Amino acid sequence: MTARLPRLFGVLALLAFAVPALAQSPVGTWRTIDDETGQPKSVVRVTQNSDGTLTGTIVRLLPEGRTCSDCVDRYPNDGPVASMRGRALKNQNLQGLVILSGFQDRDGDGKWEDGLAFNPADGKKYRGWLRVERDGRLRLTGGYKILGRIIGKTQYWERVR
């Protein structure tokens, strides 16, 4: 009995270190969902940069050929991509627009934090974090940081297979 106890602790220790490794990566292609209608809104490709941070770029708006009717008239001057400053957003296809930047998984637990999420509808950047949930959806929470917590809105995106 006593010989099995150290072996059991060893197995439990290995499992404890393996749990973060089981976290799914947010790198891939995701379908965003409209908060009000529940319908697919756009497809976003999330990539990992050489510095380890994540970037999310709109690949297309859904349904095919749709333009962004609820976007702001102009991309703000302090937007995340300098080359897009002054570009019209309203009634445009936003393919190539960077909407996520700077997310980092510092401790390897699968929660990517300290990033910026750009909302084309209001032209504002929000602090946020994201994580792939157990059901496979990407949880993106963005808003304002108050007392170390993000107070705002959460969206769930579906992976495109």
C-alpha positions as a printed NumPy array, in Angstrom:
array([[  0.   ,   0.   ,   0.   ],
       [  2.754,   2.463,   0.893],
       [  4.643,   1.735,  -2.364],
       [  1.577,   2.763,  -4.388],
       [  1.13 ,   6.083,  -2.614],
       [  4.241,   7.815,  -4.083],
       [  3.319,   6.479,  -7.532],
       [ -0.208,   7.91 ,  -7.152],
       [  1.213,  11.317,  -6.194],
       [  3.518,  11.175,  -9.226],
       [  0.612,  10.471, -11.573],
       [ -1.453,  13.278,  -9.999],
       [  1.465,  15.703, -10.381],
       [  1.823,  14.816, -14.068],
       [ -1.92 ,  15.347, -14.6  ],
       [ -1.738,  18.733, -12.896],
       [  0.934,  19.855, -15.361],
       [ -0.939,  18.39 , -18.329],
       [ -4.192,  20.312, -17.731],
       [ -2.933,  23.629, -19.204],
       [ -1.608,  21.729, -22.217],
       [ -5.144,  20.487, -22.918],
       [ -6.366,  24.043, -23.469],
       [ -7.373,  24.548, -27.083],
       [ -5.616,  27.172, -29.116],
       [ -7.63 ,  30.159, -30.368],
       [ -5.549,  30.164, -33.56 ],
       [ -7.83 ,  29.399, -36.482],
       [-10.908,  30.679, -38.273],
       [-14.   ,  31.758, -36.331],
       [-17.558,  32.738, -37.209],
       [-18.787,  35.727, -35.2  ],
       [-22.423,  35.866, -34.154],
       [-24.616,  39.   , -34.115],
       [-25.65 ,  39.731, -30.511],
       [-29.146,  40.905, -31.439],
       [-30.2  ,  38.47 , -34.182],
       [-28.106,  35.412, -33.327],
       [-27.162,  35.141, -37.008],
       [-23.6  ,  34.71 , -38.318],
       [-22.027,  38.126, -38.859],
       [-18.448,  37.666, -40.08 ],
       [-15.519,  35.277, -40.356],
       [-12.346,  36.21 , -38.444],
       [ -8.952,  34.533, -38.8  ],
       [ -6.918,  34.501, -35.588],
       [ -3.157,  34.074, -36.021],
       [ -0.237,  33.988, -33.611],
       [  2.555,  36.458, -34.293],
       [  6.271,  35.78 , -33.876],
       [  6.187,  37.597, -30.506],
       [  3.509,  35.176, -29.235],
       [  0.594,  37.621, -29.386],
       [ -2.647,  37.021, -31.261],
       [ -4.107,  39.062, -34.118],
       [ -7.632,  38.685, -35.497],
       [ -8.469,  39.84 , -39.031],
       [-11.87 ,  39.903, -40.728],
       [-11.803,  37.467, -43.656],
       [-15.341,  38.225, -44.859],
       [-18.749,  39.465, -43.8  ],
       [-21.72 ,  37.104, -43.79 ],
       [-23.912,  36.395, -45.595],
       [-21.681,  36.493, -48.669],
       [-21.387,  39.941, -50.216],
       [-22.917,  41.779, -47.256],
       [-21.502,  45.122, -46.281],
       [-21.303,  46.705, -42.851],
       [-24.386,  48.907, -42.676],
       [-24.07 ,  49.527, -38.924],
       [-20.404,  50.58 , -38.953],
       [-19.103,  54.069, -38.247],
       [-18.592,  56.379, -41.245],
       [-14.799,  56.58 , -40.924],
       [-12.095,  54.485, -39.344],
       [-10.822,  56.49 , -36.357],
       [ -7.391,  58.102, -36.488],
       [ -6.258,  56.186, -33.41 ],
       [ -7.288,  52.802, -34.835],
       [ -5.092,  49.717, -34.443],
       [ -3.902,  49.699, -38.081],
       [ -2.276,  52.942, -39.23 ],
       [ -2.658,  52.079, -42.929],
       [ -6.448,  52.071, -42.585],
       [ -6.81 ,  55.535, -41.066],
       [ -9.515,  57.564, -42.741],
       [-10.926,  54.547, -44.6  ],
       [-14.718,  54.532, -44.894],
       [-16.327,  51.688, -42.947],
       [-20.05 ,  52.272, -43.397],
       [-21.507,  50.191, -46.244],
       [-18.093,  48.674, -46.989],
       [-16.757,  45.139, -47.015],
       [-14.312,  45.105, -44.106],
       [-12.141,  42.278, -45.4  ],
       [ -8.629,  42.681, -44.021],
       [ -9.635,  44.842, -41.047],
       [ -7.695,  43.932, -37.882],
       [-10.156,  43.725, -34.986],
       [ -8.066,  41.823, -32.395],
       [ -4.483,  42.607, -31.411],
       [ -1.976,  42.073, -28.626],
       [ -3.6  ,  39.159, -26.75 ],
       [ -1.035,  37.195, -24.711],
       [ -1.144,  33.904, -22.79 ],
       [  1.561,  34.715, -20.25 ],
       [  1.075,  31.79 , -17.879],
       [  0.047,  29.125, -20.416],
       [ -3.403,  28.524, -18.94 ],
       [ -5.287,  29.181, -22.198],
       [ -6.591,  32.616, -21.175],
       [ -5.264,  35.267, -23.577],
       [ -5.267,  38.679, -21.874],
       [ -4.282,  42.333, -22.241],
       [ -5.388,  42.6  , -25.845],
       [ -7.418,  45.148, -27.772],
       [-10.693,  44.428, -29.567],
       [-11.843,  46.945, -32.187],
       [-15.589,  47.325, -32.745],
       [-16.324,  48.651, -36.267],
       [-19.886,  49.525, -35.212],
       [-18.77 ,  52.275, -32.829],
       [-15.167,  52.8  , -33.954],
       [-13.783,  52.158, -30.459],
       [-11.083,  49.903, -29.041],
       [-11.779,  47.889, -25.917],
       [ -9.454,  46.039, -23.526],
       [-10.245,  42.367, -23.345],
       [ -9.392,  38.725, -22.935],
       [-10.311,  35.544, -24.765],
       [-10.323,  31.815, -24.193],
       [-11.55 ,  28.699, -25.973],
       [-14.286,  27.186, -23.813],
       [-14.743,  23.461, -23.181],
       [-17.562,  23.346, -25.75 ],
       [-15.134,  24.614, -28.423],
       [-16.514,  28.158, -28.708],
       [-14.23 ,  31.167, -28.394],
       [-15.227,  33.465, -25.543],
       [-14.244,  37.092, -26.141],
       [-14.841,  39.567, -23.33 ],
       [-14.135,  43.219, -23.984],
       [-14.872,  46.495, -22.275],
       [-13.257,  48.837, -19.83 ],
       [-10.802,  47.763, -17.166],
       [-12.03 ,  48.814, -13.736],
       [-10.197,  47.708, -10.584],
       [ -8.335,  45.033, -12.535],
       [-11.476,  43.483, -14.096],
       [-12.975,  43.873, -17.561],
       [-16.476,  45.315, -17.307],
       [-18.293,  45.083, -20.597],
       [-19.65 ,  42.599, -23.07 ],
       [-18.994,  38.94 , -23.881],
       [-19.368,  37.293, -27.279],
       [-19.092,  33.643, -28.227],
       [-17.65 ,  32.734, -31.621],
       [-17.89 ,  29.357, -33.372],
       [-14.908,  27.655, -34.985],
       [-15.17 ,  27.258, -38.761],
       [-14.312,  23.678, -39.646]])
